[in-house]
Each structure stands twice: as C-alpha cells, then as structure tokens.
Amino acid sequence: MTASRSTFPTLITFGIALTAARAQAPVPAPAAAAPAPAQAQANATRTAPVPEAEAHRPSPIPDRIIRTIAADPARSIAVTWRTDAAVVQAVAQVAKAEHGPRFAEKATTVAAVSQDLVSNLGPARYHSVLLGGLEPSTKYAYRVGDGVDWSEWFQVSTASDNPEPFRFLYFGDAQNDVKSMWSRVIRKAYGDAPDSAFLVHAGDLINRGASDALWGEWFGAGAWINGMVPSVPSPGNHEYERPRLPDGTVVPDSKGVLTSHWRAQFALPENGPAGLEEAAYFFDYQGVRIVSLNSNEGQPEQAEWLDRILAENPQKWTILTFHHPIYSPAKNRDNAELRRLWQPIFDRRKVDLVLQGHDHTYARTGLKSYENVPEGGTARDDPDATAGTVYVVSVSGPKMYVLDPEQWMKRSGEDVQLYQVVAVDGDVLRYEARTALGDLYDAFELQKQPDGRANRLVEQIPDTPEIRRPAPKAAVAE
C-alpha cells in the first residue's frame, strides 16, 4: 500500500471482542420464495457464466488474504486482505500458537491501514498490517477482520535470525487461465514442499493487470496457501497497463503504469529506489539476500541501487528475481540493454542465481558471465566456464512459446508447466525444476568454495528426454 508500514497503531485490546465500526448498510429484503419446478429447470440449463462483478464482489467478510514477505521476516509478518467499503476499521489479531485453542485469549489486536480501490468491477477496500515485535523461529497464529466477521486463524512461522537450512518455491509466469490451469501447479508445488519459506513469482501473475476478475482467479488458485506462506512477487509487463478513457479506449501516447492493484494488495518492503517502492525491494533470509527487481522501468536507477545493496551484503548467498530474462530462450526477444546494464553488476558482486520469467519456455544456463553480445545477436557459451551466475527462465501457467535452442542452455523445454524448489543448506544450494505432475525435470547444486573462489556447479540433470513441441507435419503432395 502507499501508506508507510514502518509504524502502525499497536495494542488496542488483549483477547477482548471488538465492537465493529461499520458503515450502515440497507436492511436486506426478505428471502424470495423457492422457485417453481419449471423455473428451477430453466435455471439448471444456464448458457452464460455468472457475471464477473457478481462472482468477484467483495463483502464485509475478509477475502484475498495474503501474507507477503516482510523486510525483517524473523520479527514481523505482513498481511493484506480485501473487504467492501462497509468495513471502516479493519484489524488483525496475533498470538503465539499453542497446542490447544486458548492462544486466542492472549491475542494482541493491531489496527490496519486501509485504502479504497475502484477497479473495473467497482469499489473495494484493501487493508494491510505489519505485525511487528515478534520472536524469530516462532510459530504464531493470526486472523483478520473487523471484530464481527473474521477470517480463520492462520498458523505461520517467523524466520530464524541466523543462517539455517530452508527451501522456497519459484514460479515463472502464471498469467493465463489461472483458475483453470495454474491452480494445479501451485497446489502440487505446495504439496511437494509444504515447509517452503516463501513463494517467488517472477512476474506476469495475471494477463491484464487492471482486471479485478483475473486477480480474483489468482487469489483463488493459491487460496489459503497465500495466507500462510509469504509471497515474493516481481512485476511483469502484464502488470502494467496504459491508462484508459471513460469509454475504455487507451489514452493516446500514454505509457504503461503499474496496476493500482499492486500496492493495494501486496504489502512489500519499501527499501527500493525512490519511486519504485514495493516494486523493487530486498530482504535477508537465513543466510541469503534475495532481491526482487522491476525490469519494466527505472532500470538505470535500480542498477545503482543494486550495486550498493550488494556491496553491503553480509549474507553468504545472493539470489535475484525479475521478469525479463538476461538470456532469452524465445526467438527475437533478446534484452541486450538490460544485460548491458545489470549483468556486470551481477558478476562484480558474485550473484549466485537469477530467477526469471516472460518467455513461456524453460531454459537454464551453466555458470555465465557478461558478454557484450550485439543486439539481435546470439549469446556465446563457454562450456568450460568456471565462474559466473546461473540463470533460469521458467513458466508455470499454460501459455507457451516456441523455444529457440542455444548453446548456453544446459537444460530446456517447451509446452511444459513447471515449478521449482530451491533449498539452501550452509555451503550448498540445491535447485530442482519439477513438472506439473511432480516429475523431476532439471537439477543442479551450487557449492561454495573456500577463500571466495567461484562456486562449483554440479549438474544433476535427470536421465529423461527434454520435452519439446512436436514438429509440424509436412504437407503431403496430392
């Protein structure tokens, strides 16, 4: 949200039911009589879906509840949710989790910061809270509401404030058919790694950033997972849209802007460059510095900021995520200027791993350093490289592009939905890419070496064929 989350109203009450502060709503009309049999039969043969405004209408009951990464994940929990405008004082409650239910009696109540958002489907109110002053490596339970209508209690954990083993999930573009086709991927991923510390989303979470219905599908796909495991989203180009006139036409000569949904519904660290708050940020997690960049705008400003925060990085590992790839696996999509601006910094600051999206295929490099490839040219590959960064492009949704095979690809694929599990344990980072069925598709280890020497890359690619789109059938002469 646009309001600062560094300070929030603290204790309101301990374990005491709140009196709701709600706008007066009209008294509902009496329930209609049950439909006659003929009418019921007609209703059973509907030919049109429920209108989007009805299907995604907010109410006083909290929905779209999401835990996002906090700047200090060992001592704070960031949460956002949505209601209708009837809720004028939203709150969250938090307590240390216990074996039984009496933890609720000890809950602390914290007031939320709220903002209104008028989307293409109408108005809604978003609420955000930073639950601070928590203890590291501790289980908590929280819920959100207004004192009358509450969410369920979500049981969550804070991070350790020391380097300890953990793993997280990484998703390329979800983007299209999110409810229908992406839900199975995030749910399978969580089933495989339910102890994941956070979820990295490398941009293009949906297809049209201003569509409230598509955001409703995205939140529905993750459902209660969103409320438990912190999300780490980076904006993609589909989170940007050009402003429109009242008749729906695009404003001539206008630039795309980040959707208003972004800051309303994601409470993210505000430690990025000025003007890119919550769109570029970083946090430290148990020995790893994770940086989310915005590859859509402000790239030079981010380069200067990135160089500084990596120069000051006290963590053993460095992982970056953003949307547009440094090395593109799809035809005619090379991002030469981005590579020129950012990759020398990655090399100088010894970035270990870069996680990207955008190109709707799968491709992964070995250790790679900057090469000044002419625009439109092809990146060369040194098979004997012993230093550099590993770059990954992946896709989790159903939209697929044609792969453009290159020498730098250690493993690639097309027409395959994937999720990735990344585990860090001391001097070893293990990476696994798995298909929507849970089958291992790619794997490697990075091993830290003594005296600041370059990482050792150990390939662990499974002995299975790469997934490729079938070649088009040749025309048969008559």
Buried (B, 14 or more C-beta within 10 A) or exposed (E): BEBEBEEBEEEBEEBEEBEBBBEEEEEEEEEEEEEEEEEEEEEEEEEEEEEBEEEBBBEBBBBBBBBBBBBBBBBBBBBBBBBBBBBEBBBBBBBEBEEEEEBBEEBBBBBBBBBEBEBEBBEBBBBBBBBBEBEBEBEBBBBBBBBBBBBEBBEBBBBBBEBBEBBBBBBBBBBBBBBEBBBEBBBBBBEBBEEBBBBBBBBBBBBBBBBBBBBBBBBBBBBEBBBBBBBBBBBBBBBBBEEEEEEEEEEEEEEBBBBBBBBBBBBBBBBBBEEBBBBBBBBBBBBBBBBBBBBBBBBEBBBEBBBEBBEEBEBBBBBBBBBBBBBBBBEEBBBBEBBBBBBBBBBEBBBBBBBBBBBBBBBBBBBBBBBEBEEEEEBEBBEEBEEBBBBBBBBBBBBBBEBBEBEBBBBBBBBBBBBBBBBBEEBBBBBBBBBBEEEBBBBBBBEBEEEEEBBBBEEEBEEEEBBBBEEEEEEEEE
